Amino acid sequence: MRNIIKLCILMTTFILLILGCSQSKIKYYSNPNVLTLQETSDSAEIGDYQLSIVDGKLILDAKNKEFEVSLPDNYSSIQSFHFSYDKRYLAYDVMVENGVKIFVVNLETGEKINLSETIGYQYDYDGYQSPFGIAWAPNKNLIALISGYNNSTRIDLYHLEMEIGKQAHAGSFIFLKDIYGVKWDSTGESIYYLVDSLEKENMYELYQTEIESNSYLLSGTVRVITELNEGGFNDWLNKEK
């Protein structure tokens, strides 16, 4: 019996070591062009752009161009701005009366896409930790975002340069718990996201979804990488964006 107990302990320790190594070896993509706004701020600068909010419009002002983008009638503030890897697109999340809406602007044409409405139906989930609700891939104009509703959250994907008919937008399961953040790995082949544990209070699970995005946009294998306590949760959110 003692040998069986020892064997169980050794196996458990080995599994935990594997999980810990899996987490420590992940190389996340750190987008250098992410800006988190203060609630009271109506202007900011990111890259070559001066951003300001005037009379319910977002003004994007660069050296050679200027765009005006209307904001939702019931908006209260913008939480964060995120450039795509080639700075052709700008994503931002807007606080509205009942939650959050996520938009992308084409910086060459000024065209705006409401991803919260394009992918889903009136998605307004606001339980993530800003700026981790939005993540651009490191090498494509492909965005991952936390969306859905409270008690029905998911990761969605949208490729700005692929036909809609070739895209399956789901990047995760649908969770009845909160999703707190999403990140890409440095290769652009997987996304990682932090979710409340389904079984344990004050614990979290780090998920991975493999992403295929060459000819079609498809989600692959979904797996739990590791379990995190409150300290690990904070460490994950405090790592480079």
C-alpha positions as CSV (number, residue, x, y, z in Angstrom):
1,M,0.0,0.0,0.0
2,R,2.8,2.4,0.9
3,N,4.4,1.8,-2.5
4,I,1.1,2.6,-4.2
5,I,0.8,5.8,-2.2
6,K,4.3,6.8,-3.1
7,L,3.7,6.0,-6.7
8,C,0.6,8.2,-6.7
9,I,2.5,11.1,-5.1
10,L,5.3,10.8,-7.6
11,M,2.9,10.7,-10.6
12,T,1.0,13.7,-9.3
13,T,4.3,15.6,-8.8
14,F,5.4,14.7,-12.2
15,I,2.2,15.9,-13.8
16,L,2.3,19.2,-11.9
17,L,5.9,19.7,-13.0
18,I,4.9,19.1,-16.7
19,L,2.1,21.6,-16.4
20,G,4.4,24.1,-14.7
21,C,6.9,23.7,-17.5
22,S,4.2,24.0,-20.2
23,Q,3.2,27.4,-18.7
24,S,6.8,28.6,-18.2
25,K,7.8,27.8,-21.8
26,I,5.0,29.7,-23.5
27,K,6.4,32.7,-25.5
28,Y,3.6,35.2,-25.7
29,Y,3.4,37.9,-28.4
30,S,3.9,41.3,-26.8
31,N,2.1,43.9,-28.9
32,P,4.2,47.1,-28.6
33,N,1.3,49.3,-29.7
34,V,-1.3,49.0,-27.0
35,L,-2.6,51.9,-25.0
36,T,-4.9,51.7,-22.0
37,L,-6.8,54.9,-21.3
38,Q,-7.7,56.6,-18.1
39,E,-11.5,57.0,-17.7
40,T,-11.1,60.8,-17.6
41,S,-8.9,61.0,-20.7
42,D,-10.3,62.4,-23.9
43,S,-7.0,62.4,-25.8
44,A,-4.0,60.2,-26.2
45,E,-1.1,59.4,-28.5
46,I,-0.2,56.0,-29.9
47,G,2.3,55.4,-32.7
48,D,2.0,58.2,-35.3
49,Y,-1.6,58.9,-34.3
50,Q,-3.1,61.6,-32.1
51,L,-6.4,60.3,-30.8
52,S,-9.1,62.5,-29.3
53,I,-12.8,62.3,-28.6
54,V,-14.8,65.3,-29.6
55,D,-18.6,65.6,-29.7
56,G,-19.2,61.8,-29.7
57,K,-16.6,61.1,-32.3
58,L,-13.2,59.5,-32.3
59,I,-10.7,61.7,-34.2
60,L,-7.7,59.8,-35.6
61,D,-5.1,62.3,-36.7
62,A,-1.8,61.4,-38.4
63,K,0.7,63.3,-40.5
64,N,-1.0,62.7,-43.8
65,K,-4.6,61.7,-42.9
66,E,-7.4,62.3,-40.5
67,F,-10.5,60.2,-39.8
68,E,-13.6,60.9,-37.8
69,V,-15.3,57.7,-36.4
70,S,-18.7,58.0,-34.7
71,L,-19.0,56.4,-31.3
72,P,-22.1,54.6,-30.0
73,D,-24.8,57.0,-28.7
74,N,-24.7,55.5,-25.2
75,Y,-20.9,55.3,-24.9
76,S,-19.2,56.4,-21.7
77,S,-15.5,55.8,-22.4
78,I,-12.9,54.0,-24.5
79,Q,-10.9,51.4,-22.5
80,S,-7.9,50.7,-24.8
81,F,-6.4,51.0,-28.3
82,H,-4.6,48.2,-30.1
83,F,-2.7,48.5,-33.5
84,S,-2.4,45.5,-35.7
85,Y,1.1,44.2,-36.4
86,D,1.4,46.3,-39.6
87,K,-0.5,49.3,-38.2
88,R,-3.1,49.1,-40.9
89,Y,-5.9,48.5,-38.4
90,L,-6.8,49.9,-35.0
91,A,-9.0,48.0,-32.5
92,Y,-10.6,49.6,-29.5
93,D,-13.2,48.6,-26.8
94,V,-15.9,51.1,-25.9
95,M,-17.8,51.1,-22.6
96,V,-21.5,51.6,-23.3
97,E,-24.5,51.6,-21.1
98,N,-24.9,47.8,-20.7
99,G,-21.3,46.6,-21.3
100,V,-18.6,46.7,-23.9
101,K,-18.5,46.9,-27.7
102,I,-15.3,46.2,-29.7
103,F,-14.6,48.0,-33.0
104,V,-11.8,47.9,-35.7
105,V,-11.0,50.8,-38.0
106,N,-9.2,50.4,-41.3
107,L,-6.6,53.2,-41.1
108,E,-6.3,53.4,-44.9
109,T,-10.0,53.9,-45.7
110,G,-11.5,54.9,-42.4
111,E,-14.0,52.0,-42.6
112,K,-15.3,50.9,-39.1
113,I,-16.4,47.4,-38.2
114,N,-18.4,46.7,-35.0
115,L,-17.1,43.2,-34.2
116,S,-19.5,42.8,-31.3
117,E,-22.4,42.9,-33.9
118,T,-20.6,41.4,-36.9
119,I,-19.6,38.2,-35.2
120,G,-22.4,37.9,-32.7
121,Y,-25.7,39.3,-31.8
122,Q,-25.5,42.3,-29.5
123,Y,-22.5,40.9,-27.6
124,D,-21.6,43.1,-24.6
125,Y,-19.5,41.1,-22.3
126,D,-17.4,43.4,-20.0
127,G,-15.9,41.0,-17.4
128,Y,-12.4,40.9,-18.8
129,Q,-9.3,42.7,-17.5
130,S,-8.5,45.6,-19.9
131,P,-6.5,45.7,-22.1
132,F,-6.5,41.9,-22.3
133,G,-9.9,41.6,-24.0
134,I,-8.4,42.2,-27.4
135,A,-5.3,40.6,-29.0
136,W,-3.9,41.0,-32.5
137,A,-1.9,38.1,-34.0
138,P,1.8,38.9,-34.3
139,N,2.1,38.4,-38.1
140,K,-1.5,38.7,-39.6
141,N,-4.4,41.0,-39.5
142,L,-6.2,38.5,-37.3
143,I,-7.8,39.5,-34.1
144,A,-8.9,37.5,-31.1
145,L,-11.4,39.1,-28.7
146,I,-13.4,38.1,-25.6
147,S,-17.0,38.4,-26.3
148,G,-20.5,37.0,-25.6
149,Y,-22.6,37.9,-22.6
150,N,-22.2,37.6,-18.9
151,N,-22.5,33.9,-18.0
152,S,-22.0,33.0,-21.7
153,T,-18.5,34.0,-22.6
154,R,-16.3,32.9,-25.5
155,I,-13.2,33.8,-27.6
156,D,-14.0,34.9,-31.1
157,L,-11.7,35.4,-34.1
158,Y,-11.9,37.7,-37.1
159,H,-9.5,37.9,-40.0
160,L,-9.6,41.3,-41.7
161,E,-8.1,40.0,-44.9
162,M,-10.0,36.8,-45.5
163,E,-13.4,36.2,-47.0
164,I,-16.1,35.9,-44.4
165,G,-17.3,32.5,-45.9
166,K,-13.9,31.0,-45.1
167,Q,-14.0,32.0,-41.4
168,A,-15.2,30.0,-38.4
169,H,-15.2,32.7,-35.8
170,A,-15.3,30.5,-32.6
171,G,-12.0,30.4,-30.9
172,S,-13.0,28.5,-27.7
173,F,-15.8,26.7,-25.9
174,I,-18.7,28.7,-24.5
175,F,-18.1,29.2,-20.8
176,L,-20.6,29.9,-18.0
177,K,-17.7,31.6,-16.1
178,D,-15.7,34.8,-16.7
179,I,-12.8,34.9,-19.2
180,Y,-10.2,37.5,-18.0
181,G,-7.7,37.8,-20.9
182,V,-6.5,36.5,-24.2
183,K,-3.0,36.4,-25.7
184,W,-1.4,35.0,-28.8
185,D,1.9,33.1,-28.7
186,S,4.8,34.6,-30.6
187,T,4.3,32.3,-33.6
188,G,0.6,33.2,-34.2
189,E,-0.3,29.5,-34.1
190,S,-2.2,29.5,-30.7
191,I,-4.2,31.7,-28.4
192,Y,-4.2,31.4,-24.6
193,Y,-6.9,32.6,-22.3
194,L,-7.6,32.7,-18.6
195,V,-10.9,31.4,-17.3
196,D,-12.5,30.9,-13.9
197,S,-12.1,27.3,-12.7
198,L,-15.2,25.3,-13.3
199,E,-14.8,23.3,-10.1
200,K,-12.7,25.3,-7.6
201,E,-13.3,28.7,-6.1
202,N,-10.6,31.4,-6.4
203,M,-8.8,29.2,-8.9
204,Y,-8.3,29.8,-12.7
205,E,-7.5,27.6,-15.7
206,L,-5.3,28.6,-18.6
207,Y,-6.6,27.3,-21.9
208,Q,-4.9,27.0,-25.3
209,T,-6.6,26.8,-28.7
210,E,-4.5,26.0,-31.8
211,I,-5.5,28.3,-34.7
212,E,-5.3,27.5,-38.5
213,S,-5.4,30.8,-40.5
214,N,-3.7,30.2,-43.9
215,S,-6.5,29.2,-46.3
216,Y,-9.3,29.1,-43.8
217,L,-9.8,30.4,-40.3
218,L,-10.4,27.4,-38.0
219,S,-9.9,26.5,-34.4
220,G,-8.1,23.3,-33.6
221,T,-7.4,21.4,-30.4
222,V,-8.5,23.1,-27.2
223,R,-6.8,22.0,-24.0
224,V,-6.2,23.2,-20.4
225,I,-2.6,24.0,-20.0
226,T,-2.4,24.6,-16.3
227,E,-4.3,25.7,-13.2
228,L,-3.4,29.0,-11.5
229,N,-4.1,30.4,-8.1
230,E,-4.6,34.1,-7.4
231,G,-0.9,34.8,-7.6
232,G,-0.5,33.1,-10.9
233,F,-3.6,34.9,-12.2
234,N,-2.0,38.3,-11.3
235,D,1.3,37.2,-12.8
236,W,-0.3,36.2,-16.1
237,L,-2.1,39.6,-16.4
238,N,1.0,41.5,-15.4
239,K,3.2,39.9,-18.0
240,E,4.0,41.9,-21.1
241,K,0.9,42.6,-23.3
